[in-house]
Amino acid sequence: MSVEATIVEMARQAKKAARDVAAATTDCKNRVLTSIAETIENRADAIQAENLKDIERAREMGLSPAMIDRLTITDATIASMAGGLRDVVALPDPVGEVTSTEERPSGITVSRVRIPLGVIGMIYESRPNVTIDAAGLCLKAGNAIILRGGSEAFYSNMVLAGCIADALEENGLPKEVVQLIPMRDREAVNVLLKQEDFIDVMIPRGGEGLIRFVTANSLIPVLKHYKGVCHVYVDKEADLEKAKAICINSKVQRPGVCNAMETMLVHRDVAQAYLPLVGAAFKEAGVTLKGCPETRKHLAWAEEAVEADWPAEYLDLTLAVKVVDSVDEALEHIAAYNSGHTESIVTTNEETAKRFVQGADSSAVMVNASTRFNDGGELGLGTEIGISTSKLHAFGPMGLEELTSRKFVVYGDGQIRG
């Protein structure tokens, strides 16, 4: 069967299976999720053996140690995947929730009820645990999903998909509820993106290049975020010790993730006191600073920032720093260069905080807290399938609720419209 024929048939089967999983009870879905977790644990040796094939191929291809680390399935990874599925079991089922009810003057009763999105297509890179995370969330929200993992994780994803398929069939749901594209051929992605008759939404997860490719080539609506250019603004009325802790955490804890700080903005009135204080901590942590002229007056060792640094997503221990004259200038800078992901202000002034919260047009705005809290687990969603900065349908981390829509349900007693 050709690549095109394979993908079209997978999409067709997913659409059919979506009806079954949409009608499944919460108990049925939870049994499947628990079964997947147990199967992963029971097949840990087989999973790691397949993962070793990917690791050996990655080394032959010259992938970086960081990429290989993300690819590796350790005992801790197995435990995390299984634990994540059990966490999803514990979450409330959003499907069927009545979010509002109103009786209209005509006598009809109008309710809005949560329903699954339908069929989700997901294209992602590197980490094979995403196969399990995405499948678990989509299943609990009553959706079917077609997965296209990175070619570097091919063997790992295939064995994990086999665990999912077996658990689905053992519990009375069709294995087509969760399907993994069984080929490395890049043409499969192009075909997948054209299946608007069968797939309801695409979710790309990976580097900016992948996400832009999907957005440019998809005939299907895309939930996405291109990158995370996150800012922390240290106000003139900030507690400087708190500001230092927040900024160090935002940049240093995990610099390679999308909710890490990439630009620090500092009010001119505290620059002389704050920049040497936080600069010493950044230097000790191995962070390269790229500063504006005012920043470099206080931190002579900082490199000169250029225009390309302000919209940059470094994803490593590099940070752009700019001194500003006001919260409004900070907001102007953020408006010009942000990616809609996460912004934070450190201040003791409630009015300034309110001004910042209102003016920062991003999916999460923090007050006196690290940017690293923009995460589904930290925000109470349990877990997430990704982060959307596109506003339409979802804005911010996407958990179970964001994998559903709502439909109107109308009850009457013979009413007709006059």
C-alpha positions in Angstrom: 0.0 0.0 0.0 1.4 3.4 -0.9 2.1 6.1 1.7 -0.9 8.1 0.6 -3.3 5.1 0.7 -1.9 4.1 4.2 -2.5 7.6 5.7 -5.9 8.0 4.1 -7.1 4.7 5.5 -5.7 5.4 8.9 -7.6 8.7 8.9 -10.7 7.0 7.8 -10.5 4.4 10.5 -9.7 7.1 13.1 -12.9 8.9 12.2 -14.9 5.7 12.6 -13.2 4.8 15.9 -13.8 8.4 17.2 -17.5 7.6 17.5 -16.8 4.6 19.7 -14.4 6.4 22.1 -16.7 9.4 22.3 -19.5 7.1 23.6 -17.3 5.3 26.0 -18.0 5.5 29.7 -15.6 7.1 32.1 -15.0 3.7 33.7 -14.1 2.2 30.3 -11.7 4.9 29.5 -10.1 4.7 32.9 -9.7 0.9 32.6 -7.9 1.4 29.3 -5.6 4.0 30.8 -4.8 1.8 33.7 -4.2 -1.2 31.4 -1.7 0.9 29.3 0.2 1.8 32.4 0.4 -1.8 33.5 1.4 -3.0 30.1 4.2 -0.4 29.9 5.5 -1.5 33.2 5.3 -5.2 32.3 7.0 -4.7 29.0 9.7 -2.4 30.3 12.6 -4.6 29.1 11.2 -4.9 25.6 10.5 -1.1 25.4 14.1 -0.3 26.5 15.5 -2.8 24.0 13.6 -1.1 21.1 14.7 2.3 22.5 18.3 1.1 22.4 18.0 0.7 18.6 17.0 4.4 18.4 19.8 5.5 20.6 22.4 3.6 18.6 21.0 5.1 15.4 21.1 8.5 16.9 24.7 8.1 17.8 25.5 7.0 14.3 23.7 10.1 13.0 25.8 12.3 15.3 22.8 13.7 17.3 23.8 15.8 20.2 24.1 14.4 23.8 21.1 16.6 24.7 19.0 15.1 21.9 20.0 11.6 22.9 19.1 12.3 26.5 15.6 13.3 25.5 15.3 10.2 23.4 16.4 7.8 26.2 13.8 5.7 28.0 15.2 4.9 31.5 13.5 3.1 34.4 12.5 6.5 35.6 10.9 7.3 32.2 8.8 4.1 32.4 7.7 5.0 35.9 6.9 8.6 34.8 4.8 7.5 31.8 2.8 5.0 33.9 2.4 7.5 36.7 1.2 10.1 34.2 -1.5 7.8 32.9 -2.7 7.0 36.5 -2.8 10.8 37.1 -5.1 11.2 34.1 -7.3 8.4 35.4 -7.7 10.5 38.6 -8.8 13.6 36.7 -12.5 14.4 36.2 -13.9 13.3 32.8 -14.9 16.5 30.9 -17.1 14.7 28.4 -20.8 15.2 29.0 -20.3 18.1 31.5 -23.2 20.6 31.3 -21.5 24.0 31.5 -24.6 26.1 31.4 -28.4 25.9 31.3 -30.9 28.6 30.5 -34.7 28.7 29.9 -35.6 31.0 27.1 -38.7 33.1 26.7 -40.0 30.6 24.1 -40.1 27.9 26.8 -37.1 25.9 25.4 -34.3 25.0 27.7 -30.9 25.6 26.3 -27.8 23.8 27.7 -24.2 23.7 26.6 -22.5 20.3 26.9 -18.9 19.3 26.6 -18.1 16.9 23.7 -14.8 15.5 22.3 -13.1 17.4 19.5 -13.1 14.2 17.4 -9.9 13.1 15.6 -6.7 14.8 16.6 -3.5 14.6 14.5 -0.2 15.1 16.4 3.2 15.6 14.9 6.1 15.7 17.4 9.8 15.3 17.8 12.3 13.3 19.9 10.7 12.4 23.2 8.9 9.0 23.0 7.1 9.7 26.2 4.9 12.1 24.3 3.4 9.1 22.5 2.0 7.9 25.9 1.1 11.4 27.3 -0.8 12.5 24.2 -2.6 9.2 23.8 -3.7 9.2 27.4 -5.1 12.7 27.4 -6.9 12.3 24.1 -8.4 9.1 25.1 -9.7 10.5 28.4 -11.2 13.4 26.6 -13.0 11.0 24.2 -10.9 11.6 21.1 -9.2 9.4 18.6 -5.6 10.4 17.7 -3.1 9.8 14.9 0.5 10.2 16.0 3.5 11.0 13.9 6.6 10.9 16.1 10.1 11.9 15.1 12.1 9.4 13.0 14.8 9.3 15.6 12.3 7.7 18.0 10.8 5.3 15.5 11.4 2.0 17.3 10.5 3.4 20.7 7.2 4.9 19.5 6.3 1.7 17.7 6.6 -0.5 20.7 4.7 2.0 22.9 2.0 2.2 20.3 1.7 -1.6 20.5 1.1 -1.4 24.2 -1.7 1.1 23.7 -3.3 -1.0 20.9 -3.3 -4.1 23.1 -4.8 -2.3 26.0 -7.6 -0.8 23.9 -8.6 -4.1 22.4 -8.5 -5.9 25.8 -11.0 -3.4 27.1 -13.4 -3.4 24.2 -12.4 -0.3 22.2 -11.0 -0.4 18.7 -7.2 -0.2 18.4 -7.8 2.6 15.8 -8.6 5.0 18.6 -4.8 5.5 18.9 -2.7 5.0 15.8 0.9 5.7 15.1 2.1 6.3 11.5 4.3 3.2 10.9 6.8 4.7 8.6 9.6 7.3 8.6 8.8 8.6 5.1 8.3 12.4 5.3 5.6 12.3 2.6 3.4 10.8 5.3 3.3 14.2 7.1 2.3 16.0 3.9 -0.5 13.5 3.3 -1.7 13.7 6.9 -2.0 17.5 6.8 -4.4 17.2 3.9 -7.0 14.9 5.6 -9.4 17.6 6.5 -12.4 15.3 5.9 -11.3 13.0 8.7 -9.1 15.0 11.1 -10.5 17.8 13.2 -7.4 19.5 14.5 -3.6 19.2 14.2 -1.3 19.7 17.2 2.5 20.1 16.3 4.9 19.8 19.2 8.6 20.5 18.6 10.9 23.1 17.2 9.8 26.3 15.5 10.7 25.0 12.1 8.4 22.0 12.5 5.5 24.1 13.8 5.8 26.6 11.0 5.9 23.8 8.4 2.7 22.3 9.8 0.9 25.6 9.9 1.9 26.6 6.4 0.9 23.2 4.9 -2.1 22.1 6.8 -5.6 22.2 5.5 -6.7 21.3 9.1 -7.0 23.9 11.9 -3.7 24.0 14.0 -3.3 24.5 17.7 0.2 25.7 18.2 2.9 27.9 19.7 6.0 28.8 17.6 8.4 29.5 20.5 8.6 30.8 24.0 10.1 34.2 24.2 9.3 34.8 27.9 10.1 38.0 29.9 10.5 38.9 33.5 10.2 42.6 34.3 11.8 43.7 37.6 9.9 46.8 38.7 11.3 49.8 40.6 9.3 48.6 43.6 10.4 45.0 43.5 11.8 43.1 46.4 15.3 42.5 44.9 16.1 39.3 46.7 12.8 37.8 45.5 13.5 39.2 42.0 16.9 37.5 42.0 15.4 34.1 43.0 12.6 34.4 40.4 14.9 35.3 37.6 17.5 32.7 38.4 14.8 30.0 38.5 13.1 31.3 35.3 16.4 31.1 33.4 18.6 28.4 35.0 16.4 25.6 36.3 15.6 24.2 32.8 16.9 26.6 30.1 15.9 24.3 27.2 12.2 24.5 27.7 9.6 26.9 26.3 8.6 28.5 29.6 12.2 29.6 30.5 12.9 33.3 30.6 14.7 34.6 27.5 14.7 38.4 28.3 15.0 40.2 31.6 13.7 43.8 31.8 14.9 45.9 34.7 13.6 49.3 35.8 16.3 52.0 35.6 15.7 53.1 39.2 16.9 49.7 40.5 19.4 48.8 37.8 22.4 49.9 39.8 21.5 47.9 42.8 19.9 44.9 41.1 22.1 44.1 38.1 25.3 43.4 40.0 23.4 41.3 42.5 21.6 39.1 39.9 24.6 39.3 37.5 26.9 37.6 40.0 24.4 34.8 40.4 24.0 34.4 36.6 27.7 34.4 36.2 28.1 31.6 38.8 25.4 29.6 37.0 27.3 29.9 33.7 24.8 32.2 32.0 25.9 34.4 29.1 24.3 37.9 29.3 23.6 40.0 26.3 22.9 43.5 27.5 21.8 46.9 26.2 24.3 49.8 26.7 22.8 50.7 30.1 23.0 47.1 31.3 26.7 47.0 30.3 27.4 50.1 32.5 26.6 47.9 35.5 27.8 44.6 34.1 31.0 45.2 32.1 31.4 41.5 31.3 28.0 41.2 29.6 28.1 41.0 25.8 26.6 43.7 23.6 23.0 42.9 22.7 21.9 43.3 19.1 18.5 43.5 17.6 18.3 39.8 16.9 18.6 39.1 20.6 15.3 40.6 21.6 13.0 38.1 19.8 15.5 35.2 20.3 14.5 31.9 21.9 17.9 30.7 23.1 16.8 27.5 24.9 20.2 27.5 26.7 22.1 29.5 29.3 22.0 32.8 27.4 19.8 35.8 28.5 19.1 39.2 26.9 18.9 42.1 29.4 17.4 45.5 28.9 17.0 48.5 31.2 13.6 50.3 30.8 12.2 53.5 32.3 8.7 52.4 33.2 6.3 49.5 33.3 4.8 50.9 30.1 8.1 50.7 28.3 8.5 47.2 29.5 5.0 46.4 28.1 5.9 48.1 24.8 9.1 45.9 24.5 7.1 42.8 25.3 4.4 43.7 22.8 7.1 44.1 20.1 9.0 40.9 20.8 7.0 38.4 22.8 5.6 35.1 21.5 2.4 35.1 23.5 3.7 32.5 25.9 4.6 33.8 29.5 5.4 37.1 31.1 6.2 37.9 34.7 6.5 41.0 36.8 8.2 41.4 40.2 6.8 44.2 42.2 5.3 45.2 45.6 3.0 47.7 44.0 -0.5 46.2 43.4 -1.5 48.9 40.9 1.6 48.3 38.8 1.0 44.6 38.9 -2.6 45.2 37.7 -1.3 47.4 34.9 1.2 44.7 33.8 -1.4 41.9 33.9 -3.8 43.9 31.8 -1.2 45.0 29.3 0.7 41.7 28.8 -1.0 39.8 26.0 0.3 36.3 26.7 -1.2 33.0 27.6 0.0 33.3 31.2 1.0 36.4 33.2 2.8 35.9 36.5 3.0 38.3 39.5 6.0 37.7 41.7 6.4 34.1 40.4 8.7 32.3 38.0 7.8 31.9 34.3 8.4 28.2 34.8 4.9 27.9 36.4 3.2 28.1 33.0 2.8 24.3 32.8 -0.3 22.2 32.8 0.7 20.3 36.0 1.6 23.4 37.9 -1.6 25.2 36.9 -3.8 22.4 38.0 -4.7 20.8 34.7 -3.0 17.5 35.8 -1.0 17.3 32.6 -1.0 18.9 29.1 -0.7 18.0 25.5 1.0 21.3 24.6 0.7 25.0 24.9 -1.4 27.2 22.5 -0.6 30.8 21.9 -3.1 31.1 19.0 -6.1 32.1 21.2 -8.7 30.4 19.0 -10.2 27.6 21.0 -7.4 27.4 23.5 -4.9 29.8 25.0 -2.1 28.5 27.2 -1.5 24.9 28.4 -4.0 22.4 26.9 -5.4 19.8 29.3 -8.5 17.7 29.1 -10.9 20.6 28.9 -9.0 22.1 25.9 -9.3 18.8 24.1 -13.1 19.2 24.1 -15.6 21.5 22.5 -19.2 22.4 23.5 -22.5 21.8 21.7 -25.9 23.2 22.3 -28.6 20.8 23.6 -32.1 22.1 23.4 -35.2 20.6 25.2 -38.7 21.7 24.3 -42.3 20.6 24.6 -43.6 21.1 21.1 -42.4 24.7 20.7 -42.2 26.1 17.1 -40.7 29.3 16.0 -43.1 32.1 15.1 
